[in-house]
Amino acid sequence: MLTSLPEKIFSGLSVLSKLNLEMNRLQDMHPNLFHSTPHLDSLLLGYNTALGKSIMNSADFLKVVLQRNLSYLALNNMSITKFPNYPFGGASQLRHLSLADNPMKTVEKFPALLETLNLSGIEVEVILPRDFVSYTKLKNLHLDRLIHLKSVQENAFEGLKSLEVLTMENCIELHEFDERAFVGPQSVAVPLKRLSLSRCGLHTLSSKTLVPLEPTLEHLALDGNPWRCDCKLAWIRHINFSLEHTEYLRQVHTISHRVTTLCTQLRNIYGNVLLLKHCACSSNKITTLLRVTNTKCVTNRYCL
């Protein structure tokens, strides 16, 4: 494994466009290391934890690199908790940034022209209002494996007027998703095409959450959550976009093609699957005919 790189190691490699230095033990890098690589477009430095700590002490190397034509930068799992003195000031060409699996407690400030941002695995506990409001060009946002995340607050995704893909998978402590997360005062609607909230800790999700997304949303993944199957989830039967991973969320009746929703809560209690056959909710009360698979239903509290 590499621990250091001579300053002129890349001399003569003027056509070099992609460089992967991940999984080494790099300690530091000279600011002029890539002086002779004018076409370097993609740089991967992940899993060099000592280098990450060096960047936190002084980001001179990072500042110089980002002033070039770099469009893709990956700094995954480098023990970075914060960036000193905003090193992204000269990153006019940077469009794709991955900082996955760093112990960052907050959403840092990044270049406004980013198109892809991966913050999966960071240690943020709350997505705050306007955390991403500056990223009007962002198309793909990945917030997977945020195992400390508990809440997505109102206006959390305000201002993302170019966003097409949002993934928040395996956020196992996420229990609260504000119904106003995708809206904001006088903000443009978020044009999401794909939203994944798979395998989180959600017990419920208001139908109002998705209303701002209806004009563009094509794919929705909600599988693997411990849903509390009451009338607050009855709206799922009436959505007009596709649901991904249907084996964990819905089943289609072979005759009527009606979508039925799987209730993990009562499945865990009885060890069997309970499905939504008919559900009509009025004044927050359930008036329904329960269809139960391989067991006897002993409660009418849940709309399944």
N, C-alpha and C positions, 0 to 999 in steps of 0.2 A: 504493500500500500504506500502511496505517495504521502510524504509529510511536508514537502516543499517543492517549489518549482523555480528553476533559474529564470532570471528576468528575461532572457532572450531565447527561451526554449521554443517559442513559436515563430522565430525569425524565418522568413522564407515561405511561410504558410499563408500567403496573402489571400488565397481563395478559401480558406477555412470558414465555413458558415455555421457549423454546429459542433459544440464541444461538450462532452459529458465527463465530468470529474467527480461524480458521485461515489459514495462508499469508499472514500480515502480517509486519511488522517491529516489533512492539510491544516497547517497552523495559521498561515497568513499568506497574503499574496501581494506582490509589488504592484503599485498603481499603474505602472507602465507595462505590465505583463502582456497585454493584448495590443500593444502599440502597432505591431506589424500585421494585425489581422483586421483590416478595414471592413471586411464583409461578414464578420462574425454576427450571426443573427440570433442564435439560440445558445444559451449557457445554462448548464445544470450543475449545481454545486451541492446538492442535498447530502445529508448524512455526514457532513464534515462538522462535527459539533465544536471542535476547537476553533475552526474558522468562524463559525457563527458567533462565538464569544468574542473573537477578535473584531468582528464587524460591529458588535455592540459597543466596543471601546472606541473604535475609530472606523468610520465608514468611508475613508478616503479612497480605498480601492474600489468600493462599490460605486461611489460617485463618478469616478473616472470611467468605469466600464459602462455605466448607464448613459454617459454623454455620447457614446458611440451609437451605432445603428441597431443596437440590440432590441429585438421585438419580443423575445421569450426569455424569461428568467425563472429558474426553479431553485428555491432555497428551503427545501423541505427538511424537516427534522434536524435542525441545526442549533437547537437550544436557544433560539432567538426569542427574547421577551419583548424587546422594543428596538426601534431604530433611532440612533442619535442624530439630531440636527437635520432631520428629513433628507435622506440621501437621494430621493427620487426627483429632486428639482430639475435636473437636466435630462430626465428620461423621456424625451419628446417622442421617441419611436417605440417605447415599450407598450405592448398591447396585451401581453399574456403574462400573468404573475402567479406563481404558486408558492405559498408559504405554509403548506400543510404540516401538521404535527409539530408545530412550534408552541411553546408554553406561553403564548400571548394572551393576556387577560382582557384586552380591549381590541376593538377594530381600529387599526392604525390608519393614518392618512396615506393614501396611495395616489399614483398619477391619475388624473381625471379622465384620461383618454383610454384607460384599460377596457378591453373587450372581454377578457376572461380573468376571473379572480378565484383562486382556490384557497380557502381558509379552513379546510377540513382538519379536524383534530386539534384545533387550538383550544384554549381553556376558558373561553368566554362563557359567562353564566347567563347573560341577558343580551338580546339584540335590542338596542335602544332606538328610540325615535330618531329618524334621519341619520342613522349610522352609515347609509350608503347614498345619501342624497347628492353627493358630488359626482357620482359616476354615471353620467347621462349616456355614455357610449357603451356601457357594460352589457354584454349579451349573454354571458354564462357566469353564474355564481354558484360555487360549490361550498356548502357548509355542512358536510357530512361528518359523522363521528364526533360531534361536539358533545362529549359525554357529560360535561358539566352544565350544559345549557338547560335552563329551566323555563325560560319565558321569551316569547317574541312579542314585543310591545307594539302599541299603535304607531302607525307611521314608520315602522321599521324599514320598509322597503320603498318609502316615498322617494320620488325623483328618478327611479330606474326606468326611464322612458324608452330604453332600447332592450331591456332584459327579455330574453326568450326562454332561457332554461334556468330553473332554480332547483337544486337538489339539497335536501336536508334529511339525509338518511342516517339511521342508526344513532339518532340523538335520544338516547334511552331515558334521559331525565326530563325531556321536554313535555310538559303537561299543559302549558298555557300558550295558546296562539290567538292573539287578539284579532277580533273580526275586522278591525280597521288597519291591519298590518300593511295592506297594499294601497292604502289611500293616504292623502295628506291635504292640507289646505291649499286649494287652487293648484294641485299637482296633476300632471298628465297621467292617464291610466297606465299601469304596468302591462306591456303587451306580451305576457307570458304565453308560451306555447306548451311548455312541459313543466309540471310541478310535481316533485316527489317528496313525500313526507313518510316514506316507508320505515317501518321498524323503529318508530319513536315511542314516546310514552303517552301519547294522546288518548284521552278518554272520550273527548267530544270535539267537534269542530262546527262552528256556526256556518250555516249556509251563506250568511252575509259576507263571510271571508272571501268567497269566490265570486261574488257578484261583480266586482270590478274587473275580473279576469274573463268573464263569459264571452266577450267578443272575440278573443284570440285563443283561449286555452283549448288544447287538443288532447293532451294526455295528463292524467292525474293518477298518481300512485299513493295509495293510503294503506297498503297492506302491512300486516305485522304490528299494528297498534292495539292496545288493550281497550277497544271501544266499549263504552257504556251504551248499550243499544236501546236508547229511549227515543222518544219522538223528536228529539233535537237532531237525530241523524236520519230521520225519514226522508229528508231531501235527497239523499244519495240515490234513491230509486228514480229520480226524475231528471238527473243531470243529462246533458246532451253531448258530452264529450267522452272519450274512451277512458276506461279505468284499467290501469296496468296491473299485472300480477294478479289476475282474477281469481286464481285458486285460493288466495288468502283474503280476498275482500268480497267477492261476489260469485254467484253461480247463476247461470242462465237456464231457466226451465226449458226442457227439451221440446215442450209442446207450445207454450205461450211465449217463450224467449224473454220472459220477465226476469229482470235482475233481482236477485235476492242477496241480502247482506248477512255475512257471517258474524256472529256475536262471540267474541273470544271470552267475554266475561262469564257467560253461562256455560260455555263449553268447558272452561276450566273447572267450574263447580261440579258439573255432571259427567265430564269426560266425553261428552257428545257434542255434535254440531247442531245449533239451533239456527234456523233460517227465516228470513223475512219473507212471508208469503203475501199477506195483505196487511196494510197498515194505514189507518186513517186517524189523524190526530186532530183534535178539536179542543181549543181552550187549554192546551198543554195536558190534556188527558188522553189516554190511549183507548181507542175503540177499535179493536182488532181481532182477527181470527188467527190464533197462533198455530203454526205448523211446527211440529217437533220431530226430530229424527231420532229414533231408537231410545226414546225416554219419555216420561210423562212430565208435562209442564205443570209446575206447582205454583207459579206466580204469574200475574199479569202486569207486573211493573214494567217489564222491558218490551220494547217494540222490536221484534226479531224477524 
